[in-house]
Amino acid sequence: MVEEAKVLLLGSRFSMFGMRAKIALAEKGIKYEYMEEDLTNKSPLLQEMNPIHKKIPVLIHDGRPICESLIIVEYIDMVWHSNYPLLPSDSYHKAQARFWADFVDQKVYHASKRVWISEGDEQEVAKKDFLQSLKQLEWFLGDKPYFGGDTFGFVDVALIPFYCWFYTYETFGNFKVEEVCPKLISWAKRCMQKESVSETLADGNDVYEAVVDYKKKFISN
Amino acid sequence: MADIKLHGFWYSPFTVKVKLTLELKGIPYENIEEDRLNMSAQVFQYNPVYKRVPVLVHDGKPICESTIIVEYIDQIWPYYPLLPTDSYERALARFWVKYADDMPVPAIGSLAQSSNDEEQEKAIEKIWEHLRVIEDQRFNNNVKKFFGGDTINIVEIAFGPLVRFIKVLEEALEVKVLGDEKFPHLQSWYNNFKDVPVIKENLPDQNKMVAVIKFYREKLLGSS
């Protein structure tokens, strides 16, 4: 059976995109091998499996690579469809889930990066954009326990890895997400009660230290 | 019978993607032409997040973002399937659709809005970079007529309108981007694509597109 073929995940410890794949695999109870990539010295395997972007995560299933984190999660959901579906079966709700997962990539990610990279006025704009994007997600969440409704789903997988980066954004940007988006923080804490999430997300302080180190090495004047 | 409305701009490659999908599947719909300079309140109501078209409204429920709309249509109307059934092939098709959305699109946008030679050259070089990847990585060793084999699929839908838009920009801005020698496989694929009867009937007219691009550039840049 194709599901039983070997599964290998190339990832990186603090990458929220890699965490998405890990959470999806854990939710489905899939056994896999993990390989940590040093992004400053990419392995020949990564370069061979993702020649176009040379980025992680890459899922290698039965020797064939699947790239791009949300595409990987959809692939996992399709191949192991009987265990704990992540996407709704209803087409309209599926489209909504895809829309909001894509929103995390288009809006949340880019603004969040600018929060810790930029300074001064640029950083203020980034903060505003970042918090605005979280508020929009909070609006979509509404009173549901998860973005997936009663159960943890596709958008939850897409967004929750960013939670371990919140401390970094908050420290660099001098703000608290909870003051602006309390419902979202409640949602995040609810997700953290799931083993697939708590075992996957990096420690917030470790992320912060790594980012400080990265900035010193590659960004600071 | 389902009530389907499409809000879009006839000349936008994103709207064209959705139209081609509906036409290929023979799905009747009402086309609502929006004015870029004066969009209807409905668009803002249906797409409060991005406030842009295309928006598909199916029995009163809006679906936004062209790639998501195309997949939605494909799921509801399985006639003329656009996604491969095999999970791996599907993931690969989605990879190229995402590549089309993320890579050439911003560069094409920059070219469309470029106000001087330097900006134009920079945008064209960026487009070349991405077309080179498509030419070498996607078409290399690929002897099939289309991404979907003998029939077009979701990857055609993603790239076709973009290539068409590049050709329109070439004429409107009097620049060279594609060339038979530069990207021969891409060119040959595109020639096959635009000759598919449903595509031929529904790709917007080149001359009209050139005229509208020139019009908007004048509005945007204050010069022709």
Interface residues (C-beta under 8 A of the other chain):
Chain A: V2 P51 I52 H61 R64 I66 C67 E68 I71 I72 E74 Y75 M78 V79 S91 Y92 K94 A95 R98 F99 D102 F103 Q136
Chain B: V49 H58 K61 I63 C64 E65 I68 I69 E71 Y72 Q75 I76 S87 Y88 R90 A91 L92 R94 F95 K98 Y99 V133 Q137
